[in-house]
């Protein structure tokens, strides 16, 4: 009887160890996936923040123009902007239209 109880206890210990090990592995996989998602989102946040910081206002753009480009950039009228469409092997140039809704 003692041998049976000892064998049962050992079997239960091995079974519980296997269950705990599998559960721990699943949790580790979920943590790894979450960390990877956070890393990607942090990278995207940095890019968006950088874009926002540099392009947040017209005054700032004019400041950067004078600081880095001096006379290389010129102001264009919105009527000078053209749209180049390629569809069905046809090239087409259209004027840029502003549509207010």
C-alpha positions in Angstrom: 0.0 0.0 0.0 2.9 2.4 0.8 4.4 1.7 -2.6 1.1 2.5 -4.3 0.7 5.8 -2.4 4.4 6.8 -3.1 4.0 5.9 -6.8 0.7 8.0 -6.9 2.4 11.0 -5.3 5.3 10.8 -7.7 2.9 10.5 -10.6 0.9 13.5 -9.4 4.1 15.6 -9.0 5.3 14.7 -12.5 1.9 15.5 -13.9 1.6 18.9 -12.1 5.2 19.8 -13.2 4.3 19.1 -16.8 1.1 21.2 -16.5 3.0 24.1 -14.8 5.7 23.9 -17.4 3.2 24.1 -20.3 1.4 27.0 -18.7 4.6 28.9 -18.1 5.7 28.3 -21.8 2.3 29.8 -23.0 2.7 32.8 -20.7 6.3 33.4 -21.9 5.1 33.2 -25.6 2.3 35.8 -24.8 4.9 38.1 -23.1 7.3 37.8 -26.0 4.5 38.7 -28.5 3.4 41.6 -26.3 7.0 42.9 -26.1 7.4 42.7 -29.9 4.1 44.5 -30.4 5.2 47.2 -28.0 8.6 47.5 -29.7 6.9 48.0 -33.1 4.5 50.5 -31.7 7.3 52.5 -29.9 9.2 52.7 -33.2 6.0 54.0 -35.0 5.4 56.4 -32.1 9.0 57.8 -32.5 8.5 58.3 -36.3 5.1 60.0 -35.8 6.5 62.2 -33.0 9.4 63.2 -35.2 7.1 64.0 -38.1 4.8 66.0 -35.9 7.7 67.9 -34.3 9.2 68.9 -37.6 6.0 69.5 -39.6 3.6 70.9 -36.9 3.4 74.5 -38.1 4.0 76.6 -41.1 6.2 78.9 -39.1 8.5 76.1 -38.2 8.7 75.0 -41.8 9.7 78.5 -42.8 12.3 78.6 -40.0 13.8 75.3 -41.3 13.7 76.6 -44.9 15.7 79.7 -43.9 18.0 77.7 -41.7 18.8 74.8 -44.1 17.8 75.7 -47.6 18.1 79.5 -47.7 17.1 80.4 -51.3 16.7 76.8 -52.6 12.9 76.6 -51.9 10.4 78.9 -53.6 6.7 79.4 -52.9 4.3 78.0 -55.5 0.8 78.9 -56.2 -1.7 76.1 -55.6 -2.9 76.6 -59.2 0.5 75.6 -60.4 0.2 72.1 -58.9 -0.6 69.3 -61.4 -1.7 65.7 -61.0 -0.1 63.1 -63.2 -2.4 60.0 -63.7 -1.4 56.8 -65.3 -4.3 54.5 -66.0 -5.1 52.0 -68.8 -1.7 52.8 -70.4 -2.8 56.4 -70.8 -0.8 59.3 -69.2 -2.9 62.2 -68.2 -2.1 65.6 -66.6 -4.8 67.3 -64.6 -5.0 70.4 -62.6 -5.2 70.1 -58.8 -8.7 70.8 -57.5 -9.6 71.6 -53.9 -12.9 70.2 -53.0 -14.6 71.5 -49.8 -17.2 69.3 -48.3 
